[in-house]
Amino acid sequence: MSSEISSDAVPRLATGDEHPASCPLSIHDMTVAYHRKPVLWDIDYDAPAGRLVAIVGPNGSGKTTLIKASLGLLPTASGNVRFFGKPYAKQRSRVGYVPQRESVDWDFPVSALDVVAMGLYRKIGWCRPVIKKYRRQALHSLERVGMAEYAGRQISQLSGGQQQRVFLARALVQDADVYLMDEPFVGVDAATERAIIALLRELRESGKTALVVHHDLQTVQEYFDDVLLLNMRIIAAGPVSNVFTEENLRQTYGGKLSLLEKVGQRMHLRGGRL
């Protein structure tokens, strides 16, 4: 047998599992439990590079838990997570995170520009002044989300959609390679929703990867390339055209027809797919 290694061989993780080290996010056999009750069970997943991925499932299915556990914000009972083949602690600069808007204390007395500049603290250093160079970078990120004119506005004085755009700008200013976003479309107006999806597409065009917890089944095919269907376990994952089927959705949502009625009607018209 030849001892030569093929030039197109994919590097593997040092842990010895079968997840490519080139993957933006690899999750191996991850289980998360609250008070000994599993919330996520035996999750094994490789996020495709340069794609927009929707994480979809019913309430309580573990979508937010998946994001937080991947970032080390929640402890895991077993398994491991890698970003580009390394633990998150060694890849923080390559990972951007947009939390749920409801989880943020919006009464904290800071301006929109201050919030965005927080995404640069790894470069600036904690408790150091934000010099002009970094303020310009923060302002440019606000421009990208249509919020430059609100740079000096206190964050609590902004609408929900405007606050969400500011948090997107904070993630953008990091210039990360993979973004984890927890329901960025919830509670925003139509203009903000359009701005978010335009931004996601811009990220994809520049080779970035985004994994987005998403609740609107009717826009999954329009907005995303891939989908991860989750209900404590991964029901299915892959390209939307292959995975986002009525059968898989019924398995994911437990046959709750009231949640799938409109989506199912559209699927029927298109031969079982959205």
N, C-alpha and C positions, 0 to 999 in steps of 0.2 A: 504494500500500500504506500502511495506517495506521501512524503512528509510535508509537502508544500501546502501552504494555506492559500485558498482562493483569494484573489485580490478584492472580490466583492463580498467576502465574509463579513457578517455583521458582528461588531464587538458585543460582548455580553457583560452583564453586571458582575462585579467581584463577588457577590453573594452566591454565585453559582446557579442562579435560576435562569429561566429561559427568556428573560426580558431584555431587549436590545438596549445597550447603554446610550444609544443615540436618541431614544424616545424622550420627548419633552417631559412626560410623566409616566412612570411605570409603578403599578401597584401590584404587590405579590402577596396573595393569601392573607389579606388584611381582614381582621374581625374587630369590631368595635362594640363594646357593651356598656350600658348604663345600669348600675346596681345589679350586675351579673346577668342582665337581660340583653341579648344581642340586638343591636340596632342595624349593624351591617355584618354580613356573614360571608366569609371566604371570598373576598373581592379580589379578582385577578384581572388586570386591565392595562393595556398599553395605549396611550393617547397618540393618535397619528399626528405627525409634524405638519405644520402649515395648514391646519384645518380649523374650522369653527365647529365645535362639538356641543350639542345640547345635552344636558343631563336632565332627564325627564322621569317623573314618577309621581304617585299620589302623595298627599300630605302624610308625613311620618315615615316615608320610605327610606330616609337616610341621605337625601341629596346634600343638605347643608353639612351633615356629619361627614360625608365623603370629602367635601372640600376642606373642612376644618381639620380632620384627621390627617389628610395629606400634607397639610401645612404644619403639623405638630401642635395645633391649638387644642386638640383633644387627644387623650391617650388611646392607644390601640391595645387590644388584648393579644393580638398576634399579627405577624406579617411585617412587611417593610414597604417603604415608599422611596422612590428615587426620582430625581429630576435630572435628566441628562446623565444618568448613570451614577449619580452621587446623592447623598442625603441632602435634605432641604437646607440644613445648617451651612452646608458648603456651597449652596447655589442660590442663596437669597437674592443676590443681585439680578438673577436671571428670571425671577418669579414675581409677577405682579398679582395683587389680591384686591378685589373689590367686594367688601362685605355687604350684607343686607343693610339697607338704609335704616331700617328700624332698630338695628343693633348699635347705632352710633348716638352719642350724646351731642345733639346739635346745639345745645345751649352753651357749649364751651366757647369762651369769648375769643375767637380767632377769625381772621378774614379768609375769604376763598383762596387768596394767594398763599396765605400761611398754610392752609391745609394741603395744597398741592406741593409746596416746598417740603412738607414732611416726607414725601416720597424720595427726597434727595438726601435725607439725613445720613445715609451710609457714606455718601460722598462728602457731605459737609462736616459731619461729626456732631455728636450730641452736644447741646449747650453751646454751640458756636454760632456766631451771627451768620445770617443768610446774605452773602455778598451779592453784588449786582449780577455776576455771572449766573448764579443759581436762580435769582429772581427772574432773570430773562428767560431761563429754561422753563420755570414754572408758569410764567405768563404765556409762553408759546404753547404749552399744553392746554391752558385755559382757552386760548384762541382755537385750538383744534376741536374743542367741544362747544364752541360758540359762547364762551363765558368770559371773555377778556374784559368786557365792560363792567363786570361784577367783581373784578379782582379785589377791590378794597372793601367790598360788602361783607358784613359779619355773616357767618355761615347760617346762623339761626334766622336771619332775615330773608333767606332764599326760599323759593318754593321747593316742594319735594323733587320735582324734575330737575331743577337747577342744582340742588344738593347732590343728586345722583351724578350729574355731569361733572361736578367738582371732584367727586370721588373717582370717577373715570380718569380725569386729568391727573390726579395724584398717582394712579397706577401707570398712566402713560409716561409721566416724566421719568419713571425708573428706566424706561427703554428696555423692558424685560423681553424675554424670548417666549415665555409662556404665561398666560393670564388665567387666573381662576376667578370667576365672577359669580356671586351668589344672588340670583334673581335681580339683575340690573333693570329689567323692564317693569317691575312691579311698582304700581302707583305713580307712573310717570305719564305726562301728556303725550299726544301724538307726535309733536315736534321733537320731543326728547327721544322718543322711541326711534324715530327716523335717524336722529343724530347718532344714537348708540349703534344701530345696525350699520350705518355708513362707516363708523369708526371701526367696528369689528371687521368689516370688509377691507378697510385700509390696512389693518393689522395683518390680515391674511395675505394681502398682496405683497407685504414686506417680509413674508416668510414666518410670521409669528403664529403661535397656536393659542386658541382661547377655548376654555371649557366653561360653559355657562349654564348654571341652574336655571331652567326655563319652565314656565307653567302653562303657557298658551299653546295647546296642541295644534291649533289651526295655523300657526306661523312657523312651525318647526321646519317644514320643507322649504319655505321661502327664505328663512334666515340662516339655516345651518347646512353644513356638508355631511356631518356625522351625528349620530345620536347614541346615547347610552341610556337604555331603559332600565330603571332601577326600582326594586321593591325589596329592600333588605339585601337581596342578592341581585346580581346583574342578570336581567332577563334576556337581553340581547344588546349587542353593540356593533356598530359598523356604519357604513354609508346609509344616509337617510333613504335612498332609493331601494335598498335591500332590507333594511331593518324596521323602518317605520310603517308597519303593516297593522291591519286591524287585529289580526290574530295575536301579534306580539303585544299590542296595546291592551287587549282583553286580559292577557296573562299578567301584565304589569299592574293594571288597575282592578284586577279581581272581578272582572265582568260587571263593573258598575256602569250600566248602560247610560245612566243619566249624565255621566261625565263624558261619554264618547259619542253621544247622539249626533251632534253636528259634524264631528270629524268622520264618523262612520258613513254618513250620507255622502260626503265628498269622496271618501275612499271607494264607495260602491260605484260611483260614476267613473272612477279611474281604474277599475279592475282590481280593487283591493289595496291600492296604495294612494297616498295623498298626492 
